[in-house]
Amino acid sequence: MYTDKLEYLGFDFSLVERNISLKEKNIIKDQKLKKTGTTICALMHKDGIVFAADTRATAGSVTMDLECIKVHQLAPNIFAAGAGTAADLFAVINMMSSELELQRLNTGNESRICHVEQRLHDHLFKHMGHVGVALIIGGVDINGPDIVS
């Protein structure tokens, strides 16, 4: 069941009742459930941003790396938490990090989160869904702390 408050928070609890019902009927009793996917999150407070991510990298049902780094520094004041295809993610992170460094060297100003957001939006739109990354960008710039995804 969806409520407006849960949608606003970004959580989807619509399958909880179904899973409880299946467990009570012993339909999923003998099945071994497998949790997959990356968990990344960011929390904004008045003085900054806190990022968190798991460290497991998988390829299908096989765990490939138990100590994968998923929070990356784009600039001294901007970080990104990423999920998706590892090669695409590292290419996008390296491209954005290099572009921000060049911009800082040319202008002498700190990087801004709105610039990162616009450049990533343009890059990902240009590739029309063929770049498999999901990013949370956050940091503190002249406008204060901010998070974009």
C-alpha positions as a printed NumPy array, in Angstrom:
array([[  0.   ,   0.   ,   0.   ],
       [  1.303,   3.395,  -1.009],
       [  0.787,   6.519,   1.005],
       [  1.709,  10.022,  -0.022],
       [  4.169,  10.309,   2.846],
       [  6.027,   7.131,   1.851],
       [  6.246,   8.263,  -1.775],
       [  7.689,  11.565,  -0.647],
       [ 10.37 ,   9.798,   1.407],
       [ 11.258,   7.548,  -1.523],
       [ 10.475,   4.252,   0.193],
       [  8.261,   1.571,  -1.339],
       [  6.739,  -0.831,   1.155],
       [  4.127,  -2.157,  -1.274],
       [  5.491,  -5.733,  -1.287],
       [  5.867,  -6.181,   2.479],
       [  2.338,  -7.518,   2.985],
       [  2.708,  -9.854,  -0.023],
       [  6.   , -11.261,   1.289],
       [  4.545, -11.845,   4.754],
       [  1.553, -13.613,   3.195],
       [  3.803, -15.853,   1.059],
       [  5.916, -16.743,   4.069],
       [  2.853, -17.614,   6.153],
       [  1.604, -19.904,   3.347],
       [  5.04 , -21.625,   3.266],
       [  5.445, -20.721,  -0.395],
       [  8.863, -19.186,   0.161],
       [  9.813, -21.401,   3.093],
       [ 12.328, -23.594,   1.241],
       [ 13.581, -20.928,  -1.11 ],
       [ 16.801, -19.206,  -0.231],
       [ 16.26 , -15.507,  -0.776],
       [ 19.176, -13.606,  -2.238],
       [ 19.68 ,  -9.895,  -1.766],
       [ 21.391,  -8.185,  -4.674],
       [ 22.133,  -4.687,  -5.771],
       [ 24.069,  -1.745,  -4.455],
       [ 22.995,   0.332,  -1.518],
       [ 24.051,   3.982,  -1.644],
       [ 22.65 ,   6.87 ,   0.332],
       [ 23.405,  10.44 ,   1.31 ],
       [ 22.169,  12.502,   4.205],
       [ 22.26 ,  16.28 ,   4.318],
       [ 22.551,  18.235,   7.556],
       [ 23.134,  21.912,   8.236],
       [ 26.935,  21.696,   8.029],
       [ 27.497,  19.122,   5.301],
       [ 26.714,  15.791,   3.688],
       [ 27.206,  12.209,   4.898],
       [ 27.559,   9.442,   2.303],
       [ 27.215,   5.714,   2.913],
       [ 27.484,   2.692,   0.638],
       [ 27.951,  -1.042,   0.835],
       [ 31.235,  -2.493,  -0.419],
       [ 30.107,  -5.602,  -2.298],
       [ 30.408,  -5.858,  -6.086],
       [ 28.48 ,  -8.616,  -7.852],
       [ 28.248, -10.088, -11.318],
       [ 24.878, -11.755, -11.441],
       [ 24.745, -14.123,  -8.484],
       [ 28.531, -14.175,  -7.96 ],
       [ 30.206, -11.811,  -5.512],
       [ 33.249, -10.463,  -7.325],
       [ 34.705,  -8.081,  -4.747],
       [ 33.979,  -7.602,  -1.053],
       [ 35.86 ,  -4.301,  -0.747],
       [ 34.651,  -2.237,  -3.703],
       [ 34.773,   1.541,  -3.23 ],
       [ 31.476,   3.195,  -4.155],
       [ 31.939,   6.72 ,  -2.772],
       [ 34.226,   8.834,  -4.96 ],
       [ 35.658,  12.326,  -4.612],
       [ 34.951,  14.486,  -7.66 ],
       [ 36.399,  17.686,  -6.223],
       [ 37.658,  18.796,  -2.809],
       [ 34.101,  19.826,  -1.915],
       [ 32.003,  17.37 ,  -3.992],
       [ 31.563,  13.607,  -3.685],
       [ 29.55 ,  11.002,  -5.582],
       [ 28.1  ,   7.664,  -4.505],
       [ 27.659,   5.383,  -7.497],
       [ 25.968,   2.162,  -8.497],
       [ 25.704,   0.343, -11.789],
       [ 28.105,  -1.077, -14.322],
       [ 31.61 ,  -0.679, -12.889],
       [ 33.291,   0.333, -16.162],
       [ 30.632,   2.95 , -16.935],
       [ 30.751,   4.271, -13.393],
       [ 34.527,   4.708, -13.318],
       [ 34.523,   6.324, -16.776],
       [ 31.867,   8.857, -15.733],
       [ 33.574,   9.567, -12.387],
       [ 36.993,  10.055, -14.027],
       [ 35.531,  12.275, -16.762],
       [ 33.686,  14.464, -14.262],
       [ 36.623,  14.65 , -11.857],
       [ 38.996,  15.71 , -14.658],
       [ 36.575,  18.293, -15.982],
       [ 36.09 ,  19.804, -12.523],
       [ 39.847,  19.972, -11.942],
       [ 40.369,  21.773, -15.265],
       [ 37.585,  24.193, -14.422],
       [ 39.117,  24.954, -10.997],
       [ 42.537,  25.524, -12.57 ],
       [ 41.122,  27.828, -15.264],
       [ 38.818,  29.888, -13.048],
       [ 40.448,  29.709,  -9.628],
       [ 37.008,  29.059,  -8.094],
       [ 35.743,  26.024,  -6.224],
       [ 33.524,  23.573,  -8.071],
       [ 29.763,  23.932,  -7.865],
       [ 27.263,  21.129,  -7.517],
       [ 24.923,  22.669, -10.097],
       [ 27.709,  22.422, -12.698],
       [ 28.237,  18.73 , -11.924],
       [ 24.505,  18.098, -12.136],
       [ 24.159,  19.817, -15.521],
       [ 27.226,  18.135, -17.059],
       [ 26.149,  14.676, -15.87 ],
       [ 22.613,  15.287, -17.093],
       [ 23.91 ,  16.277, -20.545],
       [ 26.342,  13.338, -20.733],
       [ 23.828,  10.703, -19.659],
       [ 21.059,  12.116, -21.865],
       [ 23.4  ,  12.125, -24.87 ],
       [ 23.959,   8.377, -24.435],
       [ 20.201,   7.687, -24.145],
       [ 20.322,   5.08 , -21.37 ],
       [ 23.343,   3.148, -22.64 ],
       [ 25.525,   4.3  , -19.724],
       [ 24.572,   2.098, -16.772],
       [ 25.155,   4.344, -13.76 ],
       [ 23.093,   5.681, -10.889],
       [ 24.688,   8.513,  -8.936],
       [ 24.065,  10.569,  -5.843],
       [ 26.091,  13.774,  -6.   ],
       [ 26.559,  15.925,  -2.95 ],
       [ 28.805,  18.396,  -1.268],
       [ 29.14 ,  21.916,   0.006],
       [ 29.631,  24.881,  -2.31 ],
       [ 28.904,  28.613,  -2.11 ],
       [ 25.185,  27.802,  -1.809],
       [ 25.725,  25.513,   1.186],
       [ 25.232,  21.738,   1.388],
       [ 23.246,  20.093,  -1.4  ],
       [ 22.411,  16.618,  -2.734],
       [ 21.292,  15.716,  -6.258],
       [ 20.631,  12.323,  -7.797]])
